[in-house]
Amino acid sequence: MRPVPPHGLGHLRIVLSEAAYIGPGRADLLEGIARTGSITAAGKAMGMSYKRAWGLVQALNEGFGQPLVLSKRGGAEQGGAVLTALGQAVLDAYRAMQAKTEAAIAPDVAALRSLLSDRSG
């Protein structure tokens, strides 16, 4: 069973091509990378392994045909990761579409919720 999204309004996945798509998980990862400057930290905050997070970053970079995330290896200089201008643009566009979608369907979601049986008792 999938977890309920924070606002309970569903999941938005935008498929631009077979290889280029973004959904809530990929957007959250991009947001985490922007916030922490680290693929490891962003993945960890989402409960995913570095391998999984790195795989998603690679898929995003390859799918969009140019990097959304730039990273440098750790070591003495310390590693890190940043969103490129394209990465930030993709994240911003996705979040805008997500907000518009949630606003557009909110009345319908409320109507559906009103049909739920009361299970509190």
C-alpha positions, 0 to 999 in steps of 0.5 A, a space after each residue: 500500500 502506498 503512503 498517502 501524500 502530505 496533502 492527501 490529494 494524490 500523486 502527480 507524475 509528468 511524463 515528457 518522454 520514455 526517459 524524461 519524467 518527474 514525479 513526487 519522489 524525484 522532485 523531493 530528491 531534487 529539493 533535498 539536494 538543493 537544501 542539503 547540497 548532498 545526494 547522500 543527505 537528501 536520499 537519507 532524509 527520504 529513507 533511501 540508500 545512496 545507490 537509489 538516490 544516485 540512480 535517480 539523479 543519473 536517470 534525471 540527468 540522462 532523461 533530460 539530456 543534460 544535468 539537472 544535478 552536478 556532483 563532485 566526489 568526496 574526499 579531502 575536498 569534501 563532495 557535494 551536489 547542486 542543482 543546475 539552472 535546468 534542475 531548478 527550473 524543472 523543480 520549480 515547474 513541477 511544484 507549480 504544476 503540483 500546486 495548480 493540480 491540487 487547487 483544481 481538484 481540491 473540491 472534488 477531493 473534499 466531495 469524495 472525502 465526504 462519502 467516506 464512512 466514519 471509522 473513528 468509532 
